[in-house]
Each structure stands twice: as structure tokens, then as C-alpha cells.
Amino acid sequence: MCEEGWSSIAQWTGPTLADLLSHAGMLPAARYVNFRAFDGIVDSLDLVDALHPQTILAYGMNGRDLPIGHGAPARLRVETQMGYKSVKFLRRIEVVRAFDDFGKDGDIQNGWSWYAGI
């Protein structure tokens, strides 16, 4: 389920990432959004996917607070990409101008595709 996301369905509650980034403000040079999780996971999206109206920061699931097992306190939901791009346990969001492959911690070095569109 985690990698593909197709075998479970839930109602997610949370703002679009686009709304959050709009309120926070972005410099014109911004090109990527990096995500860091409490469990050490790191990942990123380009602005096209980050600003997509279906990309949200979920804090609720099925009408309740987001359970720890599904990524509390907040998780990224990227409906245009495979499930492993929906980072759980969000700790930090950074808007940057240059791509970062995150070295040994990143998807590419661990055999996963950076872009996982569906």
C-alpha cells in the first residue's frame, strides 16, 4: 500500500500545499520543495507537483485526527505520484532553488525513482 497507494482509500483532511506556500511566500528562484520527516525520510517535489491542487498536507483521515500509523502529526499527500512520495511524519518543509538528491538518504541512491508519476 505504501509504495503504490492503490489498495486503500481514505478521506484526507488538510490544506493544499499550494495554499500553505502562498501564505508563507516563495522567492521567484524557487524550483523544488524538500520534505524532512521525524523518522529521517527526506524527499522532494518540483513546483509543478507541489502546487498541484491535489497535493495536500494531511492532518486528518476519515473525519478524525491523522493516526500515528498513517503519518501524524502531518503527512504529505501527492495524488499525482506513487504512494512513497507521500512523506509521513513531516517535520520540515523547505522551498529551494536547486535540486538535492539527499545523498545516501535519498530515493535515487536507494533504488527508487525520484519522479514517480502515475
N, C-alpha and C positions, 0 to 999 in steps of 0.2 A: 504494500500500500504506500509506503513512504516514497519509494522511487517513482512510482507511476501515478498514484493518486486516483486511479480509476475504479478501485474496488470498494471505495467507501464514499458516502455522500454526507455532507453536513451543511448546516446553515451557519455561515460565518458572520460575525458582527465586528465592525471596525471601520475606521475611516480609510479612504483611498490614500495610497502613498503620495499621489499627486497633490491632494489637499494638504497633507502634512508638510510636504516640501515647499509648497506655495506659501504657507504660513511662516515657515522657518526662513525662507529666502534662499536663493541659489545664485551663485556668481555666473555670469554668462559663459565662462570657460568650463562649466560643469559638463561632464560626459558620462560618468558612472556613479552608481550608488553602491557603497560597500556595506555589508552587514556583518556584525560580530555578535556571537551568541555567548551566553553564560557557559555553555559546555565546550567552548573552544572552536566551534564551527565558524568558518569565515566563507563568504561568498559575495558575489556582486551581480548587478544587472546594468545594462546600458539604459540610457534615459528613455528609449522607446518603450521598453518593457516596464521600467519603473513607473512611468507616467501613464501607463495603460489604465483605463477606468476599472478594470477587473483586478488590478493589483492592490491589495489592501493590507493593512496592519490589523490582524485579528486579535481582539481581546475577549471575544465571546464565541461560543459554539452551541448551536441548538438551543438558543434562548437562555443560556447560563454563562457564568464566567468560564473562560477558557481553562480546561483542566491541565494540570501539570503534564500529564502524558501526551497531550496534544500541543504543548509548547508554551504554556504560561510562563511569564506574565503576558507576553505578546509574541505573535509569530507573523511572519510574512506569508502572504498567500499570493502566489503568482499563477493565475489560472491559465496563462498562455504558455507555460512551460511545465516540464515534468515535475512531479512532487518533490524531488530532492532540492529544487531551487526555493522551496517554501521554508526558509530557515526558521527553526523553532528557538524558543528561549532567548529572544532578542535582547541584547544588552546595549548595542550602539549602532547608529546609522551614520555613515559619513558620505557626503557628496564630494566627489573628487574629479579632477580633470584628466588623470592618466590611469590606464588600466593597470591593475595589480593582480598578478597570478597567485599571490599569497604564499609563494614558495612551497615548502614541504607540507603546509597545511591546506593548500588549495586543491580544488577539484581536478585540475589538469594533471598534476603530479600523482594523483591517486587514481587515475584511470577513468575519470568522469569527464564528460563534455562540459565545457564552460557554458555554451548555449545549448539548451535542452528544450527547444520549442516543440509544441505538439500541434 
